[in-house]
C-alpha cells in the first residue's frame, strides 16, 4: 500500500509520515465503560450523604474528580493511538507521556485476531491483535472501523505469507 515510505523515518514523534488515527468511536466506547463503572459508586456515596451523613459527600466528590480525570485521560489516550503500514512492517504508536512504538514485521505474523464486543460492535469498530512467535513482539490496534479491520487482517495475512515464502 505505502511502498515509497522510508522505514527509517519512523520515530516516537511521528515525523512526516502519514500516520493513521483510530476511530473516534473508541473514545465513546471507553467513556461509556468508564461511566458504567464509576457512576454506581458515585450514587452509592451520594445516597448515604443525603440520608445518613454529609461526610459521604467526600467520597462522591473524590469519585466525580476521578471521573473527570478519566474523561480527560481517555480523550488524550485515544487521540494518541496511530498506525502506519510500511513496505515490510506495520507500526503502532501509542501514548503521550509514556510513548510506545511497536513495529511488527509482516514475515513474523502468525495470525491476526479481529475482536469486537457488543459495545464496540454497536459503534462499528473492532480491535486487531497481531500475534507472532514471541508474545513480546505482538501488538494490538484498538478502535478500527470494522471494514478497515477486516481488510487490514486480509492484507497483512497475505503479506506475511508472501514474506515467509520468500517472494
N, C-alpha and C positions, 0 to 999 in steps of 0.2 A: 504494500500500500504506500509506504513512505520510503522509497529506496534511495532518495537523494539526501537523507538526513545523516548527519555525522554523529556516530555514537560517542565520540569524544566530547561533544558539546553538552552531554547530559551532566547536569550539576544539581545540587540541592536547591540552588536559587532558581533554576529553570533556564536561564539564558534566553536565547532567541528561538528556541524550539516551539512548535505549535502544540503545547500541552493541552490535553482534552479534559475538561472538568466532568465530574459525575453529575447525575441529575439532581436538580434542586428538590425533587420529591424525597430524597434521602433525608433532608433536613426535617421535612414534615413527619416522616415515619419515626425518626429519632425523638422529635418533640412529643409526639403522641405517646410514645413509650415512657418518656420522662414524666409526663403529666400523669399517666396511668399509675406509675409507681409512687410519686410523691404527693399527689393531691389527697389520697385517702389518709395519709399521715398528717397532713395539714388539718384536715377535718377532724381527725382523731385528737388533735391538740386543741382545736378551736371549740369543740362541743364542751369538753370539761372546763375550758376557760370561761364559757358563758354560764355553765351550770354549777361548777364547783368553786374554782378559784381563779383569780386573774393571773396567777403565776404561770398558768398553762399557756398564756399568750407568748411567753418567751420561746417555747418550743415551736409555736406557729410561726412566729417572726423568723426564727432561725431557718425553718424549713422553706418559707417563702423566699428568703435570701438565697438558699441553696438552689431553689427552683429558678430564680432569676439568673444566677450564675450559670446554671446548666443550660438555659436557653441561649445565653451569650456564647458559651463554650461550644455548643453543638453547631451554631452558625459558623463559628470560626473553623471548627474541625472539618465540616463538610466542604466549605469553600477551599480548603487546603488540599483536598484529595484530587490529584490529577494523574493522567497517564498518557503514554505515547507508545505507538508501535514503531519500532525501528527495524531495519532490514534483518537483523539477527536476534532480536530480543524485544520483550515488552518491558517497559519501565514504569513503575508505580511510585508516585511521590505522595507522602502524607506528612502532616504536621506543620505547625508554625514555630512553636518554641522548641520542641523536640522533634526534629525533622528526620524522616527516614526515606531512603531511596532504595527500592528493591528492583533489581534487574534480573529478569528470568529469561535465559536463552531458550529459543524455541526447541532446539535439539534436546534439551533436558526435560521438557514437559512430558509427563507420563499420561496425565489426564486432567481434564478441566471440569469442575463441578459448577453448574449454574443452579443457584438456590434462590427461592422466592417464597417467603412465608405469606400468610393471609394478609397481613398489613401491607407488606411490600407489593404483593400482587394487586391489591386494591388501588395502589398508586402507580402500577405499571412498571415497577423496577425489579431488578434482581441483582444478586451478587455472584461474581465469578471467583472461584477459588482455584488457584493453579497449584498442581501437585507435581513434585519432582521426586527423584530417588531419595534425596535428602530432605527431611522435614524442615530444616532450617532455611532451605533455599526456595521454598514456595512463597506464595503471596496471595492476598485477597484484594479484590477490587469491588467494593460495595457500591450500590446505587446506580447501576447502569440501566438505561431503558431496556425492557425485556427483549425487544427485537435486536437491539445492538448487542446485548449479552450473548444471545444465541448465535448471532452472526460472528462475533468475536471468537466464541468457542470453536465454531467450524473453521474459521480462518487459521487460528493458532494450532489446532489439531492437525490440519493439513500441512502447515509449515513445519511443525515438529516432525511429522512423518517424513517429509521431504529431506529435512536436515539429517535425521537419523539414518536415512537410506543413502546419504551421501550425494544427493542430487544437487 
